[in-house]
Amino acid sequence: MGDRGSVPITVVGRTTAREIGDRAEVEWELDATPDLEWTEVFQFAEVKRREGPVDWTEGGGPDVVGRSVRWFVPSASLDDADTEVSRRLEIANERCTGPDGTGAR
């Protein structure tokens, strides 16, 4: 996990950068820059099926860019996006650091 070794990555802040129509660009700031393995696990993690408009349920997932996660989401689905990002973070941390944070998988 880059410069952190086996320490799990956490979200330290969230901002809404801009709104376009009924969608908002949301950015979750991470406390470290994840490595490629963590990023891939995060982006391809299987999570609960989304509910709502088809562009949300069938749309793409969040992108990891440096020390942040960015995603255009319907304004009405911000809580669902928070939940999904949290779950993906949990999965990536568990797979890349092990369930006890020691690096053992």
C-alpha positions in Angstrom: 0.0 0.0 0.0 2.6 2.4 -1.0 4.3 4.3 1.8 2.0 3.0 4.5 2.9 -0.7 4.5 0.1 -2.6 6.1 -1.8 0.3 7.7 -5.4 0.6 6.4 -6.3 3.7 4.4 -9.1 5.9 5.7 -11.3 8.7 4.5 -10.4 12.0 6.2 -12.9 14.3 4.4 -15.5 14.6 1.8 -16.4 17.6 -0.4 -18.8 18.3 -3.2 -16.7 19.9 -5.9 -19.4 21.0 -8.3 -22.9 20.2 -9.5 -24.0 19.5 -13.0 -27.7 19.2 -13.4 -28.9 16.7 -10.8 -25.4 15.2 -10.4 -22.7 16.2 -8.0 -18.9 15.6 -8.3 -18.0 14.2 -4.9 -14.5 13.8 -3.7 -13.4 11.7 -0.6 -9.9 12.6 0.6 -7.8 9.7 1.7 -5.1 9.8 4.4 -2.6 8.2 2.0 -1.9 7.5 -1.6 -2.9 3.9 -2.3 -0.8 1.6 -4.4 -2.0 0.0 -7.7 -3.2 -3.2 -6.0 -5.3 -1.4 -3.4 -6.7 0.9 -6.2 -7.7 -2.1 -8.3 -9.4 -3.9 -5.4 -11.3 -0.8 -4.5 -12.5 -0.1 -8.0 -13.6 -3.6 -8.8 -15.0 -4.5 -5.4 -18.5 -6.1 -5.5 -20.9 -4.2 -3.5 -24.7 -4.1 -2.9 -26.7 -3.4 -6.0 -27.6 0.3 -6.3 -31.2 1.4 -6.3 -32.6 4.5 -8.0 -32.4 5.9 -11.5 -31.0 3.7 -14.3 -28.0 6.0 -14.8 -27.1 5.5 -11.1 -27.8 1.7 -10.9 -26.1 0.9 -14.2 -23.5 3.7 -14.1 -19.8 3.4 -13.4 -18.1 3.3 -10.0 -15.8 5.7 -8.2 -12.3 6.5 -9.4 -9.2 6.6 -7.3 -7.1 9.6 -8.3 -4.0 10.1 -6.2 -5.1 10.6 -2.6 -8.8 10.9 -3.4 -11.8 9.1 -4.6 -13.9 11.0 -7.2 -17.4 10.2 -8.4 -20.3 11.9 -10.2 -23.4 10.8 -8.4 -27.0 11.9 -8.4 -27.6 14.5 -5.7 -30.3 12.4 -4.3 -28.0 9.4 -3.9 -25.1 11.0 -1.9 -25.8 8.9 1.2 -25.8 5.7 -1.0 -22.5 6.9 -2.6 -21.0 7.4 0.9 -22.1 3.9 1.9 -20.6 2.3 -1.3 -17.3 4.1 -0.9 -17.0 3.0 2.7 -17.7 -0.6 1.7 -15.2 -0.5 -1.1 -12.6 1.0 1.3 -13.3 -1.8 3.8 -12.9 -4.5 1.1 -9.7 -3.0 -0.3 -8.1 -2.6 3.2 -9.0 -6.1 4.2 -7.7 -7.7 1.0 -4.5 -5.6 0.9 -3.6 -5.4 4.6 -5.4 -8.4 6.0 -8.3 -8.4 8.5 -6.1 -7.6 11.5 -4.1 -4.8 9.7 -0.9 -6.8 9.8 -0.5 -7.4 6.1 -1.3 -11.1 6.4 -4.0 -12.1 4.0 
